[in-house]
Amino acid sequence: MEKAKENLEKNNLALAAETVEKGKKTVEEVKFNMVVKAMNPAFSKMKAANKIGADISEPEKILLDARNALKIGEYKKAMELSRKCEEVLDDILNSYQKTTETLSELETLFAEAEKAGSDTKEAKKLLVMVKEALSKRDFRKAYALALKTKESLQKGKLEGIKEKIKLGKQLVELGEAEGIEVVEGEVAIQEAEKALEEGDFEKASKMAEDGLKDLKEKIEKTLSSLYKETGETLKGMKQYVSVDEEIKMVLKGKKSLEFGDYQSAFSTLREIKERIKELGKEMAEKSVEEARKDAEEIIDAEDIETGELEDALADMLALYKEGKYSEAFEASKKIKEMAQKLAKGWAQRTYNKAREKVNKIKTLKGSIDLKEFHDALIEAKAEFKRGKYLNCARISDEITRKID
C-alpha cells in the first residue's frame, strides 16, 4: 500500500494500481485502486486541454486536492473531486469545440445583420469580449459570451424583421391613401407577419423584404411620374408667371424621394399642386383679361363676322366665373387665336381698300398731296408685318375715311 502511494505521488497511476493488485486486497486497497482508476480519464483529458492551450488552473487544483485526499485515505472525497475535475475538463473541451463552431456561425449572422441594416453595436462589443476570453484561453467564458453574441444578433434580426413589417404596413397605408395599387406588397407583408408568429424567421425576413421591395418600387414609380408631370406643367407656366419657388419645391420633393421619405415627397407634391392652382388662377386671370380685350376690339369693328368669337368669349368668361381656371386659360388662348385671325383678315381687307383708294386719286395728283397717304400706307404695312393687325386696320381705315 505504501508503495502504491509512492507511485501515486510520482503520478505513475498504472504502477500504483499494479502495486495494489500485487498486495493483499484489503477494503482500503480496493478503495484506493478505484480512486486511482477514476483519476485516469481526468489525467488524459488534462493533457488534451493543455494541448489546445486551455487555462487548466482550475482542474489542476481540483486534481491536486483529489490526490491529497487519496493520500490521507479520504477515498470518497478523492473520488468526488476526480469526477468534478473530469466534468470541468469536459466543459472546457466542449466549450472550445462549441466556441469554434459558434464563431463560424457568428460570421454568417454578422453578414446577414449588416445586409439587413440591423443594429449590431451590442453584438460587436460582446464579440470583442469573446476574443479577449480566447486570448486568455478561457474557453468556457468565451463560449458563454459567444452565445450571448449570437443571441444579440438573433434579437437584432428579429427586431429588424418587425421593423420591416411595420414599415411595410405604413407603406401600404400610404399607397392606399395615394390611390396606388399595393395588393401584392400588402400580401407579402401579411405573409411575413404570419411567418414571424410561427417562428419561421427566414421566411418572415424574405417575405418582408419582398413586400418592401414591391411597395417601394410602386410608390417611387408613382412619385417619379407625378414629379415629372409637375415639372412639365411648371415649365409650361413659366412663360406666363414666375415659378422659381415652385421649381425649388420640386427639387426638395425629389430629394425626399431619393432618401426614401415618401411621406414628405407626397406632402411637398400636394403643396406644389396647391401653388400651381393659385398660379393657374393668376395666369388665367391675366390671359382671360387679355383675350377679352382682344375679342371686344374685334367685335366692335365693322364688317367682321364675330358670332363664333362672341360665343367663345361668353364660354370663357363662364368657365372663369365657375373657378375652372385651367379650362378658362385654354379657352383664352383659343380666343386670342380667333381674334388674331379675324384681325389679320380685317387688316388685309382694310389695307387693300385704302391702297385702292390712294391709287384711284393719283389722277388728281396736281390738286392733292399724296405723300401723307403713301406714308400712312407704309406705316400700316409695317404694323401688319409686326403682327399688329388692329393698328394696321385702324391706319388703313383712317386713310379710306380721309379720302372719302
ZATOR-425778 format. One record per residue (C-alpha): residue in three letters; residue number from 0; y, z, x. Coordinates in nm, 2 decimals, m for minus. Example, Ala and Ser with C-alpha at 12.3 -4.5 7.8 and 13.67 -1.06 7.14 Angstrom:
@res:Ala&n:0&py:m0.45&pz:0.78&px:1.23
@res:Ser&n:1&py:m0.11&pz:0.71&px:1.37
end
This chain:
@res:Met&n:0&py:0.00&pz:0.00&px:0.00
@res:Glu&n:1&py:0.24&pz:0.08&px:0.28
@res:Lys&n:2&py:0.15&pz:m0.25&px:0.45
@res:Ala&n:3&py:0.23&pz:m0.43&px:0.13
@res:Lys&n:4&py:0.57&pz:m0.25&px:0.11
@res:Glu&n:5&py:0.63&pz:m0.36&px:0.47
@res:Asn&n:6&py:0.56&pz:m0.72&px:0.38
@res:Leu&n:7&py:0.78&pz:m0.69&px:0.08
@res:Glu&n:8&py:1.06&pz:m0.56&px:0.30
@res:Lys&n:9&py:1.03&pz:m0.88&px:0.51
@res:Asn&n:10&py:1.04&pz:m1.10&px:0.19
@res:Asn&n:11&py:0.68&pz:m1.20&px:0.25
@res:Leu&n:12&py:0.57&pz:m1.18&px:m0.11
@res:Ala&n:13&py:0.24&pz:m1.36&px:m0.08
@res:Leu&n:14&py:0.13&pz:m1.15&px:0.21
@res:Ala&n:15&py:0.23&pz:m0.83&px:0.03
@res:Ala&n:16&py:0.02&pz:m0.93&px:m0.27
@res:Glu&n:17&py:m0.27&pz:m1.02&px:m0.04
@res:Thr&n:18&py:m0.25&pz:m0.68&px:0.13
@res:Val&n:19&py:m0.26&pz:m0.51&px:m0.21
@res:Glu&n:20&py:m0.57&pz:m0.71&px:m0.30
@res:Lys&n:21&py:m0.75&pz:m0.60&px:0.01
@res:Gly&n:22&py:m0.69&pz:m0.23&px:m0.05
@res:Lys&n:23&py:m0.81&pz:m0.01&px:m0.33
@res:Lys&n:24&py:m0.68&pz:m0.14&px:m0.66
@res:Thr&n:25&py:m0.52&pz:0.17&px:m0.80
@res:Val&n:26&py:m0.29&pz:0.16&px:m1.10
@res:Glu&n:27&py:0.01&pz:0.18&px:m0.87
@res:Glu&n:28&py:m0.12&pz:m0.11&px:m0.67
@res:Val&n:29&py:m0.17&pz:m0.32&px:m0.98
@res:Lys&n:30&py:0.18&pz:m0.25&px:m1.10
@res:Phe&n:31&py:0.32&pz:m0.33&px:m0.76
@res:Asn&n:32&py:0.13&pz:m0.66&px:m0.75
@res:Met&n:33&py:0.26&pz:m0.76&px:m1.10
@res:Val&n:34&py:0.62&pz:m0.70&px:m1.00
@res:Val&n:35&py:0.58&pz:m0.89&px:m0.68
@res:Lys&n:36&py:0.43&pz:m1.19&px:m0.87
@res:Ala&n:37&py:0.72&pz:m1.17&px:m1.11
@res:Met&n:38&py:0.97&pz:m1.19&px:m0.83
@res:Asn&n:39&py:0.82&pz:m1.52&px:m0.70
@res:Pro&n:40&py:0.99&pz:m1.75&px:m0.96
@res:Ala&n:41&py:1.32&pz:m1.58&px:m0.90
@res:Phe&n:42&py:1.30&pz:m1.65&px:m0.53
@res:Ser&n:43&py:1.21&pz:m2.01&px:m0.60
@res:Lys&n:44&py:1.50&pz:m2.06&px:m0.84
@res:Met&n:45&py:1.73&pz:m1.88&px:m0.59
@res:Lys&n:46&py:1.66&pz:m2.15&px:m0.34
@res:Ala&n:47&py:1.72&pz:m2.42&px:m0.59
@res:Ala&n:48&py:2.06&pz:m2.27&px:m0.69
@res:Asn&n:49&py:2.15&pz:m2.22&px:m0.33
@res:Lys&n:50&py:2.07&pz:m2.58&px:m0.26
@res:Ile&n:51&py:2.32&pz:m2.71&px:m0.51
@res:Gly&n:52&py:2.58&pz:m2.47&px:m0.37
@res:Ala&n:53&py:2.60&pz:m2.24&px:m0.67
@res:Asp&n:54&py:2.75&pz:m1.90&px:m0.65
@res:Ile&n:55&py:2.44&pz:m1.68&px:m0.64
@res:Ser&n:56&py:2.60&pz:m1.35&px:m0.55
@res:Glu&n:57&py:2.51&pz:m1.20&px:m0.90
@res:Pro&n:58&py:2.14&pz:m1.29&px:m0.89
@res:Glu&n:59&py:2.11&pz:m1.19&px:m0.53
@res:Lys&n:60&py:2.24&pz:m0.84&px:m0.62
@res:Ile&n:61&py:2.00&pz:m0.81&px:m0.91
@res:Leu&n:62&py:1.71&pz:m0.92&px:m0.70
@res:Leu&n:63&py:1.81&pz:m0.67&px:m0.43
@res:Asp&n:64&py:1.82&pz:m0.39&px:m0.70
@res:Ala&n:65&py:1.48&pz:m0.50&px:m0.81
@res:Arg&n:66&py:1.33&pz:m0.48&px:m0.46
@res:Asn&n:67&py:1.48&pz:m0.14&px:m0.41
@res:Ala&n:68&py:1.34&pz:m0.02&px:m0.74
@res:Leu&n:69&py:1.00&pz:m0.16&px:m0.63
@res:Lys&n:70&py:1.01&pz:0.04&px:m0.30
@res:Ile&n:71&py:1.05&pz:0.37&px:m0.48
@res:Gly&n:72&py:0.79&pz:0.29&px:m0.74
@res:Glu&n:73&py:1.02&pz:0.22&px:m1.03
@res:Tyr&n:74&py:0.80&pz:m0.07&px:m1.14
@res:Lys&n:75&py:0.93&pz:m0.11&px:m1.50
@res:Lys&n:76&py:1.29&pz:m0.13&px:m1.37
@res:Ala&n:77&py:1.19&pz:m0.37&px:m1.10
@res:Met&n:78&py:1.01&pz:m0.59&px:m1.35
@res:Glu&n:79&py:1.31&pz:m0.59&px:m1.58
@res:Leu&n:80&py:1.55&pz:m0.67&px:m1.30
@res:Ser&n:81&py:1.33&pz:m0.95&px:m1.18
@res:Arg&n:82&py:1.33&pz:m1.11&px:m1.52
@res:Lys&n:83&py:1.70&pz:m1.06&px:m1.55
@res:Cys&n:84&py:1.75&pz:m1.23&px:m1.22
@res:Glu&n:85&py:1.54&pz:m1.52&px:m1.33
@res:Glu&n:86&py:1.74&pz:m1.56&px:m1.65
@res:Val&n:87&py:2.07&pz:m1.56&px:m1.47
@res:Leu&n:88&py:1.94&pz:m1.82&px:m1.23
@res:Asp&n:89&py:1.81&pz:m2.03&px:m1.52
@res:Asp&n:90&py:2.15&pz:m2.00&px:m1.68
@res:Ile&n:91&py:2.32&pz:m2.11&px:m1.35
@res:Leu&n:92&py:2.08&pz:m2.41&px:m1.30
@res:Asn&n:93&py:2.11&pz:m2.52&px:m1.67
@res:Ser&n:94&py:2.49&pz:m2.48&px:m1.66
@res:Tyr&n:95&py:2.50&pz:m2.71&px:m1.35
@res:Gln&n:96&py:2.30&pz:m2.98&px:m1.52
@res:Lys&n:97&py:2.49&pz:m2.95&px:m1.86
@res:Thr&n:98&py:2.82&pz:m2.94&px:m1.68
@res:Thr&n:99&py:2.74&pz:m3.27&px:m1.51
@res:Glu&n:100&py:2.63&pz:m3.43&px:m1.84
@res:Thr&n:101&py:2.94&pz:m3.29&px:m2.03
@res:Leu&n:102&py:3.18&pz:m3.41&px:m1.76
@res:Ser&n:103&py:3.04&pz:m3.76&px:m1.81
@res:Glu&n:104&py:3.08&pz:m3.73&px:m2.18
@res:Leu&n:105&py:3.44&pz:m3.60&px:m2.14
@res:Glu&n:106&py:3.54&pz:m3.92&px:m1.96
@res:Thr&n:107&py:3.45&pz:m4.12&px:m2.27
@res:Leu&n:108&py:3.62&pz:m3.87&px:m2.50
@res:Phe&n:109&py:3.94&pz:m3.87&px:m2.30
@res:Ala&n:110&py:3.94&pz:m4.26&px:m2.30
@res:Glu&n:111&py:3.90&pz:m4.26&px:m2.68
@res:Ala&n:112&py:4.17&pz:m3.99&px:m2.73
@res:Glu&n:113&py:4.42&pz:m4.18&px:m2.51
@res:Lys&n:114&py:4.34&pz:m4.51&px:m2.70
@res:Ala&n:115&py:4.39&pz:m4.33&px:m3.04
@res:Gly&n:116&py:4.71&pz:m4.17&px:m2.92
@res:Ser&n:117&py:4.57&pz:m3.81&px:m2.97
@res:Asp&n:118&py:4.74&pz:m3.51&px:m2.82
@res:Thr&n:119&py:4.53&pz:m3.42&px:m2.51
@res:Lys&n:120&py:4.76&pz:m3.17&px:m2.34
@res:Glu&n:121&py:4.54&pz:m2.87&px:m2.41
@res:Ala&n:122&py:4.22&pz:m3.06&px:m2.31
@res:Lys&n:123&py:4.38&pz:m3.17&px:m1.98
@res:Lys&n:124&py:4.47&pz:m2.81&px:m1.90
@res:Leu&n:125&py:4.11&pz:m2.70&px:m1.97
@res:Leu&n:126&py:3.98&pz:m2.98&px:m1.75
@res:Val&n:127&py:4.18&pz:m2.85&px:m1.46
@res:Met&n:128&py:4.02&pz:m2.51&px:m1.51
@res:Val&n:129&py:3.68&pz:m2.67&px:m1.52
@res:Lys&n:130&py:3.74&pz:m2.84&px:m1.19
@res:Glu&n:131&py:3.87&pz:m2.51&px:m1.04
@res:Ala&n:132&py:3.55&pz:m2.33&px:m1.15
@res:Leu&n:133&py:3.34&pz:m2.61&px:m1.00
@res:Ser&n:134&py:3.53&pz:m2.58&px:m0.67
@res:Lys&n:135&py:3.42&pz:m2.22&px:m0.67
@res:Arg&n:136&py:3.06&pz:m2.32&px:m0.76
@res:Asp&n:137&py:3.08&pz:m2.11&px:m1.07
@res:Phe&n:138&py:2.88&pz:m2.34&px:m1.29
@res:Arg&n:139&py:2.84&pz:m2.11&px:m1.58
@res:Lys&n:140&py:3.22&pz:m2.07&px:m1.61
@res:Ala&n:141&py:3.26&pz:m2.45&px:m1.55
@res:Tyr&n:142&py:3.02&pz:m2.53&px:m1.83
@res:Ala&n:143&py:3.18&pz:m2.29&px:m2.08
@res:Leu&n:144&py:3.52&pz:m2.44&px:m2.00
@res:Ala&n:145&py:3.38&pz:m2.80&px:m2.03
@res:Leu&n:146&py:3.25&pz:m2.71&px:m2.38
@res:Lys&n:147&py:3.60&pz:m2.58&px:m2.47
@res:Thr&n:148&py:3.75&pz:m2.91&px:m2.33
@res:Lys&n:149&py:3.51&pz:m3.11&px:m2.54
@res:Glu&n:150&py:3.58&pz:m2.90&px:m2.85
@res:Ser&n:151&py:3.96&pz:m2.95&px:m2.79
@res:Leu&n:152&py:3.92&pz:m3.33&px:m2.77
@res:Gln&n:153&py:3.70&pz:m3.34&px:m3.08
@res:Lys&n:154&py:3.95&pz:m3.13&px:m3.26
@res:Gly&n:155&py:4.23&pz:m3.37&px:m3.15
@res:Lys&n:156&py:4.02&pz:m3.66&px:m3.26
@res:Leu&n:157&py:3.97&pz:m3.50&px:m3.60
@res:Glu&n:158&py:4.34&pz:m3.43&px:m3.63
@res:Gly&n:159&py:4.41&pz:m3.79&px:m3.52
@res:Ile&n:160&py:4.18&pz:m3.93&px:m3.80
@res:Lys&n:161&py:4.35&pz:m3.70&px:m4.05
@res:Glu&n:162&py:4.69&pz:m3.82&px:m3.93
@res:Lys&n:163&py:4.59&pz:m4.18&px:m3.96
@res:Ile&n:164&py:4.46&pz:m4.13&px:m4.32
@res:Lys&n:165&py:4.79&pz:m3.95&px:m4.40
@res:Leu&n:166&py:4.99&pz:m4.24&px:m4.26
@res:Gly&n:167&py:4.77&pz:m4.49&px:m4.44
@res:Lys&n:168&py:4.84&pz:m4.32&px:m4.77
@res:Gln&n:169&py:5.21&pz:m4.32&px:m4.70
@res:Leu&n:170&py:5.20&pz:m4.70&px:m4.62
@res:Val&n:171&py:5.00&pz:m4.76&px:m4.94
@res:Glu&n:172&py:5.27&pz:m4.58&px:m5.14
@res:Leu&n:173&py:5.55&pz:m4.77&px:m4.96
@res:Gly&n:174&py:5.37&pz:m5.10&px:m5.01
@res:Glu&n:175&py:5.32&pz:m5.05&px:m5.38
@res:Ala&n:176&py:5.68&pz:m4.94&px:m5.42
@res:Glu&n:177&py:5.80&pz:m5.26&px:m5.25
@res:Gly&n:178&py:5.57&pz:m5.48&px:m5.45
@res:Ile&n:179&py:5.33&pz:m5.56&px:m5.16
@res:Glu&n:180&py:4.96&pz:m5.63&px:m5.22
@res:Val&n:181&py:4.78&pz:m5.34&px:m5.03
@res:Val&n:182&py:4.45&pz:m5.31&px:m5.21
@res:Glu&n:183&py:4.24&pz:m5.40&px:m4.90
@res:Gly&n:184&py:4.41&pz:m5.15&px:m4.68
@res:Glu&n:185&py:4.40&pz:m4.88&px:m4.96
@res:Val&n:186&py:4.02&pz:m4.92&px:m5.00
@res:Ala&n:187&py:3.97&pz:m4.88&px:m4.62
@res:Ile&n:188&py:4.18&pz:m4.56&px:m4.62
@res:Gln&n:189&py:3.98&pz:m4.42&px:m4.91
@res:Glu&n:190&py:3.66&pz:m4.50&px:m4.73
@res:Ala&n:191&py:3.79&pz:m4.33&px:m4.42
@res:Glu&n:192&py:3.87&pz:m4.01&px:m4.62
@res:Lys&n:193&py:3.52&pz:m4.01&px:m4.77
@res:Ala&n:194&py:3.35&pz:m4.06&px:m4.43
@res:Leu&n:195&py:3.56&pz:m3.77&px:m4.29
@res:Glu&n:196&py:3.45&pz:m3.54&px:m4.58
@res:Glu&n:197&py:3.09&pz:m3.63&px:m4.50
@res:Gly&n:198&py:3.14&pz:m3.56&px:m4.13
@res:Asp&n:199&py:3.10&pz:m3.92&px:m4.01
@res:Phe&n:200&py:3.39&pz:m3.91&px:m3.77
@res:Glu&n:201&py:3.31&pz:m4.25&px:m3.61
@res:Lys&n:202&py:3.31&pz:m4.43&px:m3.94
@res:Ala&n:203&py:3.62&pz:m4.24&px:m4.06
@res:Ser&n:204&py:3.80&pz:m4.34&px:m3.74
@res:Lys&n:205&py:3.71&pz:m4.71&px:m3.77
@res:Met&n:206&py:3.79&pz:m4.73&px:m4.14
@res:Ala&n:207&py:4.13&pz:m4.55&px:m4.09
@res:Glu&n:208&py:4.22&pz:m4.79&px:m3.80
@res:Asp&n:209&py:4.11&pz:m5.10&px:m4.01
@res:Gly&n:210&py:4.31&pz:m4.98&px:m4.30
@res:Leu&n:211&py:4.63&pz:m4.91&px:m4.10
@res:Lys&n:212&py:4.60&pz:m5.25&px:m3.93
@res:Asp&n:213&py:4.58&pz:m5.43&px:m4.26
@res:Leu&n:214&py:4.87&pz:m5.23&px:m4.41
@res:Lys&n:215&py:5.09&pz:m5.27&px:m4.11
@res:Glu&n:216&py:5.03&pz:m5.64&px:m4.09
@res:Lys&n:217&py:5.12&pz:m5.70&px:m4.46
@res:Ile&n:218&py:5.42&pz:m5.47&px:m4.45
@res:Glu&n:219&py:5.55&pz:m5.62&px:m4.13
@res:Lys&n:220&py:5.49&pz:m5.98&px:m4.26
@res:Thr&n:221&py:5.69&pz:m5.90&px:m4.58
@res:Leu&n:222&py:5.97&pz:m5.73&px:m4.39
@res:Ser&n:223&py:6.00&pz:m6.02&px:m4.13
@res:Ser&n:224&py:6.01&pz:m6.27&px:m4.41
@res:Leu&n:225&py:6.28&pz:m6.07&px:m4.60
@res:Tyr&n:226&py:6.49&pz:m6.03&px:m4.29
@res:Lys&n:227&py:6.47&pz:m6.39&px:m4.21
@res:Glu&n:228&py:6.57&pz:m6.49&px:m4.56
@res:Thr&n:229&py:6.86&pz:m6.23&px:m4.55
@res:Gly&n:230&py:6.98&pz:m6.37&px:m4.22
@res:Glu&n:231&py:6.98&pz:m6.72&px:m4.35
@res:Thr&n:232&py:7.18&pz:m6.60&px:m4.66
@res:Leu&n:233&py:7.44&pz:m6.43&px:m4.44
@res:Lys&n:234&py:7.46&pz:m6.74&px:m4.22
@res:Gly&n:235&py:7.54&pz:m6.95&px:m4.53
@res:Met&n:236&py:7.80&pz:m6.70&px:m4.64
@res:Lys&n:237&py:7.97&pz:m6.68&px:m4.30
@res:Gln&n:238&py:8.19&pz:m6.99&px:m4.37
@res:Tyr&n:239&py:8.33&pz:m6.82&px:m4.68
@res:Val&n:240&py:8.36&pz:m6.45&px:m4.59
@res:Ser&n:241&py:8.32&pz:m6.22&px:m4.29
@res:Val&n:242&py:7.96&pz:m6.10&px:m4.24
@res:Asp&n:243&py:7.98&pz:m5.94&px:m3.90
@res:Glu&n:244&py:7.89&pz:m5.59&px:m4.02
@res:Glu&n:245&py:7.61&pz:m5.72&px:m4.23
@res:Ile&n:246&py:7.46&pz:m5.91&px:m3.93
@res:Lys&n:247&py:7.47&pz:m5.58&px:m3.73
@res:Met&n:248&py:7.28&pz:m5.41&px:m4.01
@res:Val&n:249&py:7.02&pz:m5.69&px:m3.99
@res:Leu&n:250&py:6.97&pz:m5.62&px:m3.62
@res:Lys&n:251&py:6.94&pz:m5.25&px:m3.69
@res:Gly&n:252&py:6.68&pz:m5.31&px:m3.96
@res:Lys&n:253&py:6.48&pz:m5.54&px:m3.73
@res:Lys&n:254&py:6.49&pz:m5.27&px:m3.46
@res:Ser&n:255&py:6.34&pz:m5.02&px:m3.71
@res:Leu&n:256&py:6.07&pz:m5.28&px:m3.79
@res:Glu&n:257&py:6.00&pz:m5.32&px:m3.42
@res:Phe&n:258&py:5.94&pz:m4.94&px:m3.38
@res:Gly&n:259&py:5.72&pz:m4.92&px:m3.69
@res:Asp&n:260&py:5.98&pz:m4.73&px:m3.90
@res:Tyr&n:261&py:5.91&pz:m4.94&px:m4.22
@res:Gln&n:262&py:6.08&pz:m4.69&px:m4.45
@res:Ser&n:263&py:6.41&pz:m4.73&px:m4.26
@res:Ala&n:264&py:6.37&pz:m5.10&px:m4.24
@res:Phe&n:265&py:6.33&pz:m5.13&px:m4.62
@res:Ser&n:266&py:6.62&pz:m4.89&px:m4.67
@res:Thr&n:267&py:6.85&pz:m5.09&px:m4.44
@res:Leu&n:268&py:6.74&pz:m5.41&px:m4.62
@res:Arg&n:269&py:6.84&pz:m5.26&px:m4.96
@res:Glu&n:270&py:7.18&pz:m5.17&px:m4.81
@res:Ile&n:271&py:7.23&pz:m5.52&px:m4.68
@res:Lys&n:272&py:7.14&pz:m5.67&px:m5.02
@res:Glu&n:273&py:7.40&pz:m5.44&px:m5.19
@res:Arg&n:274&py:7.66&pz:m5.56&px:m4.94
@res:Ile&n:275&py:7.55&pz:m5.92&px:m5.00
@res:Lys&n:276&py:7.60&pz:m5.87&px:m5.37
@res:Glu&n:277&py:7.95&pz:m5.74&px:m5.30
@res:Leu&n:278&py:8.03&pz:m6.02&px:m5.07
@res:Gly&n:279&py:7.89&pz:m6.26&px:m5.32
@res:Lys&n:280&py:8.13&pz:m6.13&px:m5.58
@res:Glu&n:281&py:8.42&pz:m6.16&px:m5.33
@res:Met&n:282&py:8.31&pz:m6.51&px:m5.23
@res:Ala&n:283&py:8.26&pz:m6.62&px:m5.59
@res:Glu&n:284&py:8.60&pz:m6.48&px:m5.70
@res:Lys&n:285&py:8.77&pz:m6.68&px:m5.43
@res:Ser&n:286&py:8.57&pz:m7.00&px:m5.49
@res:Val&n:287&py:8.59&pz:m6.98&px:m5.87
@res:Glu&n:288&py:8.97&pz:m6.95&px:m5.85
@res:Glu&n:289&py:8.99&pz:m7.25&px:m5.62
@res:Ala&n:290&py:8.76&pz:m7.45&px:m5.84
@res:Arg&n:291&py:8.96&pz:m7.36&px:m6.15
@res:Lys&n:292&py:9.29&pz:m7.47&px:m5.99
@res:Asp&n:293&py:9.13&pz:m7.80&px:m5.87
@res:Ala&n:294&py:8.99&pz:m7.86&px:m6.22
@res:Glu&n:295&py:9.31&pz:m7.78&px:m6.40
@res:Glu&n:296&py:9.52&pz:m8.01&px:m6.18
@res:Ile&n:297&py:9.28&pz:m8.30&px:m6.27
@res:Ile&n:298&py:9.27&pz:m8.20&px:m6.64
@res:Asp&n:299&py:9.65&pz:m8.21&px:m6.65
@res:Ala&n:300&py:9.66&pz:m8.56&px:m6.50
@res:Glu&n:301&py:9.69&pz:m8.87&px:m6.72
@res:Asp&n:302&py:9.44&pz:m9.15&px:m6.76
@res:Ile&n:303&py:9.14&pz:m8.94&px:m6.64
@res:Glu&n:304&py:8.83&pz:m8.87&px:m6.85
@res:Thr&n:305&py:8.78&pz:m8.49&px:m6.79
@res:Gly&n:306&py:8.54&pz:m8.39&px:m7.07
@res:Glu&n:307&py:8.25&pz:m8.32&px:m6.84
@res:Leu&n:308&py:8.47&pz:m8.13&px:m6.59
@res:Glu&n:309&py:8.62&pz:m7.92&px:m6.87
@res:Asp&n:310&py:8.26&pz:m7.83&px:m6.99
@res:Ala&n:311&py:8.16&pz:m7.74&px:m6.63
@res:Leu&n:312&py:8.47&pz:m7.53&px:m6.59
@res:Ala&n:313&py:8.40&pz:m7.33&px:m6.91
@res:Asp&n:314&py:8.04&pz:m7.27&px:m6.80
@res:Met&n:315&py:8.15&pz:m7.15&px:m6.45
@res:Leu&n:316&py:8.41&pz:m6.90&px:m6.60
@res:Ala&n:317&py:8.14&pz:m6.77&px:m6.84
@res:Leu&n:318&py:7.90&pz:m6.71&px:m6.55
@res:Tyr&n:319&py:8.16&pz:m6.52&px:m6.35
@res:Lys&n:320&py:8.26&pz:m6.31&px:m6.65
@res:Glu&n:321&py:7.89&pz:m6.22&px:m6.70
@res:Gly&n:322&py:7.87&pz:m6.10&px:m6.34
@res:Lys&n:323&py:7.64&pz:m6.38&px:m6.23
@res:Tyr&n:324&py:7.84&pz:m6.43&px:m5.91
@res:Ser&n:325&py:7.58&pz:m6.63&px:m5.72
@res:Glu&n:326&py:7.54&pz:m6.88&px:m6.01
@res:Ala&n:327&py:7.92&pz:m6.89&px:m6.06
@res:Phe&n:328&py:7.97&pz:m6.96&px:m5.69
@res:Glu&n:329&py:7.72&pz:m7.25&px:m5.70
@res:Ala&n:330&py:7.89&pz:m7.38&px:m6.02
@res:Ser&n:331&py:8.23&pz:m7.36&px:m5.85
@res:Lys&n:332&py:8.11&pz:m7.59&px:m5.56
@res:Lys&n:333&py:7.99&pz:m7.85&px:m5.82
@res:Ile&n:334&py:8.32&pz:m7.83&px:m6.00
@res:Lys&n:335&py:8.51&pz:m7.88&px:m5.67
@res:Glu&n:336&py:8.29&pz:m8.19&px:m5.60
@res:Met&n:337&py:8.35&pz:m8.32&px:m5.95
@res:Ala&n:338&py:8.73&pz:m8.26&px:m5.92
@res:Gln&n:339&py:8.73&pz:m8.42&px:m5.58
@res:Lys&n:340&py:8.55&pz:m8.73&px:m5.71
@res:Leu&n:341&py:8.78&pz:m8.76&px:m6.01
@res:Ala&n:342&py:9.09&pz:m8.70&px:m5.79
@res:Lys&n:343&py:8.97&pz:m8.97&px:m5.54
@res:Gly&n:344&py:8.93&pz:m9.22&px:m5.82
@res:Trp&n:345&py:9.26&pz:m9.13&px:m5.97
@res:Ala&n:346&py:9.43&pz:m9.16&px:m5.63
@res:Gln&n:347&py:9.28&pz:m9.51&px:m5.58
@res:Arg&n:348&py:9.39&pz:m9.63&px:m5.92
@res:Thr&n:349&py:9.75&pz:m9.49&px:m5.89
@res:Tyr&n:350&py:9.79&pz:m9.62&px:m5.53
@res:Asn&n:351&py:9.67&pz:m9.97&px:m5.62
@res:Lys&n:352&py:9.90&pz:m9.97&px:m5.92
@res:Ala&n:353&py:10.20&pz:m9.86&px:m5.71
@res:Arg&n:354&py:10.13&pz:m10.12&px:m5.44
@res:Glu&n:355&py:10.11&pz:m10.40&px:m5.71
@res:Lys&n:356&py:10.44&pz:m10.29&px:m5.84
@res:Val&n:357&py:10.60&pz:m10.30&px:m5.50
@res:Asn&n:358&py:10.46&pz:m10.65&px:m5.43
@res:Lys&n:359&py:10.60&pz:m10.78&px:m5.77
@res:Ile&n:360&py:10.95&pz:m10.68&px:m5.69
@res:Lys&n:361&py:10.95&pz:m10.84&px:m5.34
@res:Thr&n:362&py:11.13&pz:m11.14&px:m5.50
@res:Leu&n:363&py:11.42&pz:m10.91&px:m5.58
@res:Lys&n:364&py:11.45&pz:m10.81&px:m5.21
@res:Gly&n:365&py:11.81&pz:m10.90&px:m5.19
@res:Ser&n:366&py:11.92&pz:m10.66&px:m5.45
@res:Ile&n:367&py:11.65&pz:m10.38&px:m5.40
@res:Asp&n:368&py:11.58&pz:m10.18&px:m5.08
@res:Leu&n:369&py:11.20&pz:m10.18&px:m5.05
@res:Lys&n:370&py:11.19&pz:m9.96&px:m4.74
@res:Glu&n:371&py:11.18&pz:m9.64&px:m4.95
@res:Phe&n:372&py:10.87&pz:m9.77&px:m5.14
@res:His&n:373&py:10.69&pz:m9.90&px:m4.83
@res:Asp&n:374&py:10.74&pz:m9.56&px:m4.66
@res:Ala&n:375&py:10.61&pz:m9.39&px:m4.97
@res:Leu&n:376&py:10.31&pz:m9.62&px:m4.98
@res:Ile&n:377&py:10.23&pz:m9.54&px:m4.62
@res:Glu&n:378&py:10.26&pz:m9.17&px:m4.69
@res:Ala&n:379&py:10.03&pz:m9.20&px:m4.99
@res:Lys&n:380&py:9.77&pz:m9.39&px:m4.79
@res:Ala&n:381&py:9.78&pz:m9.12&px:m4.52
@res:Glu&n:382&py:9.73&pz:m8.85&px:m4.77
@res:Phe&n:383&py:9.43&pz:m9.04&px:m4.91
@res:Lys&n:384&py:9.27&pz:m9.07&px:m4.57
@res:Arg&n:385&py:9.32&pz:m8.69&px:m4.52
@res:Gly&n:386&py:9.13&pz:m8.63&px:m4.84
@res:Lys&n:387&py:9.45&pz:m8.51&px:m5.01
@res:Tyr&n:388&py:9.38&pz:m8.73&px:m5.32
@res:Leu&n:389&py:9.61&pz:m8.54&px:m5.56
@res:Asn&n:390&py:9.90&pz:m8.58&px:m5.32
@res:Cys&n:391&py:9.82&pz:m8.95&px:m5.28
@res:Ala&n:392&py:9.81&pz:m8.99&px:m5.66
@res:Arg&n:393&py:10.14&pz:m8.80&px:m5.71
@res:Ile&n:394&py:10.33&pz:m9.00&px:m5.45
@res:Ser&n:395&py:10.18&pz:m9.33&px:m5.59
@res:Asp&n:396&py:10.27&pz:m9.23&px:m5.94
@res:Glu&n:397&py:10.63&pz:m9.14&px:m5.83
@res:Ile&n:398&py:10.66&pz:m9.49&px:m5.68
@res:Thr&n:399&py:10.55&pz:m9.66&px:m6.00
@res:Arg&n:400&py:10.78&pz:m9.44&px:m6.21
@res:Lys&n:401&py:11.09&pz:m9.53&px:m5.99
@res:Ile&n:402&py:11.01&pz:m9.90&px:m6.00
@res:Asp&n:403&py:10.97&pz:m9.89&px:m6.38
end
